[in-house]
Amino acid sequence: MVAYIAGTPTAASQVRVSITDGVDTTNSGWLTTSVYGSTSVAHTVNAAATTLTIAVQVQGSDGAPTIDRCFLAYGSSVTDDMLRD
């Protein structure tokens, strides 16, 4: 599965998305400071999974980041078809 977010952080290393299944956790890269951008993470659910959590992580208290798009999809990457409005 793949999780995707897009938006504008107000500080470096402030916003990312993660997927955890109770056994393994996978984190995306961080969004770039003050620039609208996107990041995604692909995660293979462990056969021994006990839970499934998708989280948008906001670190620190600098400003107010904006997230205006997020989704979860079955697959291993974000495709152009997924990004259509």
WOVEN-V601466 format. One record per residue. N is the residue number from 1. SS is DSSP state (H for helix, E for strand, L for the rest). PHI is phi in radians with two decimals (none if undefined). D_FIRST is the distance of its C-alpha to the first C-alpha in Angstrom with 1 decimal. Layout:
<<N	SS	PHI	D_FIRST> <N	SS	PHI	D_FIRST>>
This chain:
<<1	L	none	0.0> <2	E	-2.32	3.8> <3	E	-2.00	6.9> <4	E	-2.37	10.2> <5	E	-2.39	13.8> <6	E	-2.46	17.2> <7	E	2.94	20.6> <8	E	-2.25	23.7> <9	E	-1.41	24.2> <10	L	-1.92	27.9> <11	L	-2.60	27.8> <12	L	-1.15	26.4> <13	L	0.88	23.4> <14	L	-1.91	23.1> <15	E	-2.29	19.6> <16	E	-2.68	16.1> <17	E	-2.11	12.7> <18	E	-2.41	11.3> <19	E	-2.25	8.9> <20	E	-2.31	11.1> <21	L	-2.06	11.3> <22	L	1.55	15.1> <23	L	-2.07	15.3> <24	L	-2.13	13.2> <25	E	-2.23	12.5> <26	E	-2.21	10.9> <27	E	-1.97	12.6> <28	L	-1.38	12.8> <29	L	-1.32	16.3> <30	L	-1.48	18.8> <31	L	-1.21	19.9> <32	L	-1.39	23.4> <33	E	-1.00	26.5> <34	L	0.98	28.0> <35	L	-2.19	26.2> <36	L	-1.10	23.7> <37	E	-2.80	20.5> <38	E	-2.45	16.8> <39	E	-2.61	14.2> <40	E	-2.52	10.4> <41	E	-2.47	8.4> <42	E	-1.81	5.7> <43	L	-2.46	5.5> <44	L	-1.66	6.4> <45	L	-1.20	7.7> <46	L	-1.15	11.5> <47	L	-1.07	13.7> <48	L	-1.69	16.0> <49	L	-0.97	13.7> <50	L	-2.00	16.0> <51	L	-2.78	14.1> <52	L	-2.47	10.9> <53	E	-2.22	11.7> <54	E	-1.97	10.4> <55	E	-2.36	13.5> <56	E	-1.64	15.3> <57	E	-1.73	17.9> <58	E	-2.06	21.4> <59	L	-1.70	23.8> <60	L	1.39	27.6> <61	L	-2.26	29.7> <62	L	-1.39	30.6> <63	L	1.19	30.8> <64	L	-2.39	28.2> <65	L	-1.15	25.0> <66	E	-2.00	23.7> <67	E	-2.02	20.2> <68	E	-2.01	20.4> <69	E	-2.70	17.0> <70	E	-2.68	13.6> <71	E	-2.79	10.6> <72	E	-2.15	7.1> <73	E	-2.41	5.7> <74	L	-1.43	4.4> <75	L	2.56	4.8> <76	L	-2.03	5.7> <77	L	-2.75	8.0> <78	L	-1.50	9.7> <79	L	-1.89	12.5> <80	H	-1.03	15.9> <81	H	-1.05	15.6> <82	H	-1.22	13.0> <83	H	-1.58	15.5> <84	L	-1.24	18.5> <85	L	-1.36	20.4>>
